Amino acid sequence: MIRHCVFLRFKNDIADDTIDELLGDFVLMKNVVPGIRDVVAGRNDSREGLERGFRHGFMMDIEDDEAREAYLSHPTRAALAERILPCLEGGLEGVMVADFTL
């Protein structure tokens, strides 16, 4: 299994409702792409102060490499990326991704 972790740095003027909607759409990907087992999303509430502006994100548990590739190339994901990138500080600079094999 792969844990796909995505951290997002939204622009300060993006409304909380917009952020919640975008993160909710990532959670719904488990209903769209076979092999996604679970998705959790939300606001970082760490008290360490090390988020470097990445105040939101999501984690997705994916069955295997094949399912991860299906997710990464899925048209629904591409459409969601088109919606979210303008909301992030610096576009792609506002995204950090880490995948871990469990």
ZATI-160502 format. One record per residue (C-alpha): y negated, x, z. Coordinates in nm, 3 decimals, padded with zeros to 5 digits, always signed. Layout:
<sites>
[site [Y X Z]]
...
</sites>
This chain:
<sites>
[site [+00.000 +00.000 +00.000]]
[site [-00.358 +00.110 -00.069]]
[site [-00.656 +00.032 +00.153]]
[site [-00.960 +00.014 -00.075]]
[site [-01.279 +00.058 +00.135]]
[site [-01.620 -00.011 -00.018]]
[site [-01.948 +00.050 +00.164]]
[site [-02.271 -00.097 +00.030]]
[site [-02.638 -00.011 +00.080]]
[site [-02.835 -00.323 -00.009]]
[site [-03.206 -00.315 -00.080]]
[site [-03.411 -00.428 +00.219]]
[site [-03.552 -00.730 +00.034]]
[site [-03.213 -00.883 -00.048]]
[site [-03.166 -01.206 +00.149]]
[site [-02.878 -01.233 +00.395]]
[site [-02.754 -01.543 +00.211]]
[site [-02.728 -01.344 -00.112]]
[site [-02.538 -01.065 +00.062]]
[site [-02.301 -01.315 +00.224]]
[site [-02.235 -01.481 -00.112]]
[site [-02.161 -01.150 -00.286]]
[site [-01.929 -01.031 -00.009]]
[site [-01.758 -01.371 -00.007]]
[site [-01.691 -01.335 -00.377]]
[site [-01.511 -01.006 -00.312]]
[site [-01.299 -01.181 -00.047]]
[site [-01.205 -01.445 -00.307]]
[site [-01.063 -01.173 -00.534]]
[site [-00.737 -01.207 -00.341]]
[site [-00.702 -01.548 -00.508]]
[site [-00.769 -01.403 -00.854]]
[site [-00.585 -01.070 -00.879]]
[site [-00.213 -01.054 -00.801]]
[site [-00.122 -00.777 -00.559]]
[site [-00.428 -00.804 -00.337]]
[site [-00.285 -00.883 +00.003]]
[site [-00.598 -00.919 +00.215]]
[site [-00.973 -00.870 +00.203]]
[site [-01.220 -00.853 +00.489]]
[site [-01.595 -00.817 +00.447]]
[site [-01.905 -00.810 +00.660]]
[site [-02.186 -00.621 +00.823]]
[site [-02.129 -00.284 +00.984]]
[site [-02.168 -00.316 +01.361]]
[site [-02.089 +00.042 +01.460]]
[site [-02.305 +00.170 +01.744]]
[site [-02.277 +00.533 +01.635]]
[site [-02.578 +00.515 +01.403]]
[site [-02.402 +00.705 +01.124]]
[site [-02.400 +00.437 +00.853]]
[site [-02.672 +00.610 +00.647]]
[site [-02.792 +00.274 +00.520]]
[site [-02.445 +00.146 +00.424]]
[site [-02.477 -00.163 +00.642]]
[site [-02.224 -00.384 +00.462]]
[site [-01.888 -00.352 +00.299]]
[site [-01.538 -00.475 +00.248]]
[site [-01.181 -00.353 +00.277]]
[site [-00.905 -00.467 +00.049]]
[site [-00.532 -00.411 +00.101]]
[site [-00.366 -00.372 -00.238]]
[site [+00.010 -00.353 -00.297]]
[site [+00.024 -00.048 -00.525]]
[site [-00.147 +00.156 -00.798]]
[site [-00.064 -00.105 -01.062]]
[site [-00.236 -00.380 -00.862]]
[site [-00.533 -00.152 -00.795]]
[site [-00.572 -00.087 -01.169]]
[site [-00.547 -00.461 -01.235]]
[site [-00.828 -00.520 -00.984]]
[site [-01.048 -00.239 -01.118]]
[site [-01.018 -00.363 -01.477]]
[site [-01.033 -00.737 -01.402]]
[site [-01.316 -00.926 -01.577]]
[site [-01.402 -01.117 -01.258]]
[site [-01.458 -00.787 -01.078]]
[site [-01.670 -00.659 -01.369]]
[site [-01.887 -00.971 -01.354]]
[site [-01.928 -00.933 -00.978]]
[site [-02.026 -00.568 -01.020]]
[site [-02.294 -00.676 -01.270]]
[site [-02.433 -00.914 -01.008]]
[site [-02.421 -00.677 -00.714]]
[site [-02.551 -00.350 -00.865]]
[site [-02.914 -00.466 -00.903]]
[site [-02.911 -00.560 -00.532]]
[site [-02.817 -00.209 -00.417]]
[site [-03.044 +00.085 -00.340]]
[site [-03.022 +00.307 -00.646]]
[site [-02.755 +00.097 -00.820]]
[site [-02.432 +00.301 -00.806]]
[site [-02.595 +00.531 -00.549]]
[site [-02.574 +00.233 -00.315]]
[site [-02.194 +00.225 -00.329]]
[site [-01.942 +00.446 -00.150]]
[site [-01.568 +00.398 -00.207]]
[site [-01.268 +00.546 -00.028]]
[site [-00.903 +00.461 -00.097]]
[site [-00.625 +00.544 +00.145]]
[site [-00.253 +00.522 +00.078]]
[site [-00.085 +00.362 +00.379]]
</sites>
